[in-house]
Amino acid sequence: MSGHNRARPDGAGQAPPGGPGRTLIPPLPPLVAATSADLADVEALVEAAGLPLAGLGACVRDGTAVVCREWDGCLLGVAATERFSGVVLLRSVAVHAPARGHGLGAALVERALGDARAAGAREAWLLTETAEPFFAGLGWSRAERADAPASVASSVEFVSACPTTAVAMRRSL
Ligand SMILES: CC(C)(COP(=O)(O)OP(=O)(O)OC[C@H]1O[C@@H](n2cnc3c(N)ncnc32)[C@H](O)[C@@H]1OP(=O)(O)O)[C@@H](O)C(=O)NCCC(=O)NCCS
């Protein structure tokens, strides 16, 4: 834990991150399941973060994505999951650039994985090109793509949306 103000997994009661130019208004708004009404903003944030959009709409419509909105409505962050039997693919983890570095990314990941575990998942996988250290700090380990369960390996992220150079990581839930 750094000296940053940290987001609680439920996002409630968070102390203000502060600092000039920050867009966050204290306390940090709650993390909630995304709905179709969030889709356009979610896609814009994920695209701005340089992450693939293919399959993301289904996550949002299925209620397997978590979002955090500023009190004024600005979307601050998202984490989505694709759920299979006993396993989940974590994807589209993105935080609005001015809101980074205050624990929101970690809180979104933990909430998304907690929801997946409550739904029966016991293992999580992801692909990343840029954020391996971030996920390693959250307990994820580098893995071989070939070891991914068939359901995960047949997801659009594994098959086509992510470059073959993307690192696969896994974590027990
Ligand atoms: C990766 C990302 C989601 C992190 O969001 P964030 O809100 O800044 O992350 P947090 O503040 O929760 O950081 C949690 C910890 O990870 C560390 N961390 C965050 N980003 C990191 C990175 N790129 N590399 C290494 N460590 C990182 C933080 O320092 C913090 O460490 P601490 O607990 O020791 O203080 C955000 O930088 C982002 O949206 N990046 C672009 C999209 C992306 O690459 N997504 C991941 C692929 S799906």
The ligand as an ORCA input file, in Angstrom:
! r2SCAN-3c Opt
* xyz 0 1
  C      -3.728     -0.081    -15.546
  C      -4.745      0.920    -14.946
  C      -6.144      0.329    -15.051
  C      -4.380      1.152    -13.484
  O      -5.386      1.989    -12.899
  P      -5.059      2.860    -11.587
  O      -6.334      3.355    -11.048
  O      -4.017      3.870    -11.917
  O      -4.404      1.735    -10.661
  P      -4.305      1.769     -9.075
  O      -4.179      3.187     -8.629
  O      -5.408      0.971     -8.510
  O      -2.932      1.021     -8.827
  C      -2.823     -0.099     -7.985
  C      -1.357     -0.422     -7.838
  O      -0.804     -0.749     -9.123
  C       0.264      0.142     -9.433
  N       0.176      0.417    -10.873
  C      -0.802      1.059    -11.512
  N      -0.540      1.083    -12.835
  C       0.625      0.445    -12.995
  C       1.420      0.103    -14.139
  N       1.066      0.455    -15.395
  N       2.567     -0.564    -13.927
  C       2.945     -0.915    -12.673
  N       2.236     -0.656    -11.571
  C       1.085      0.015    -11.739
  C       0.013      1.363     -8.594
  O       1.206      2.071     -8.335
  C      -0.561      0.754     -7.335
  O       0.495      0.238     -6.553
  P       0.495      0.395     -4.935
  O      -0.656     -0.465     -4.444
  O       1.831     -0.124     -4.518
  O       0.291      1.837     -4.666
  C      -4.668      2.274    -15.678
  O      -3.332      2.729    -15.693
  C      -5.179      2.243    -17.112
  O      -6.363      2.483    -17.366
  N      -4.278      1.940    -18.083
  C      -4.654      1.885    -19.503
  C      -5.451      0.632    -19.835
  C      -4.703     -0.665    -19.491
  O      -3.528     -0.828    -19.758
  N      -5.468     -1.621    -18.885
  C      -4.949     -2.915    -18.481
  C      -5.103     -3.963    -19.564
  S      -6.727     -4.711    -19.535
*
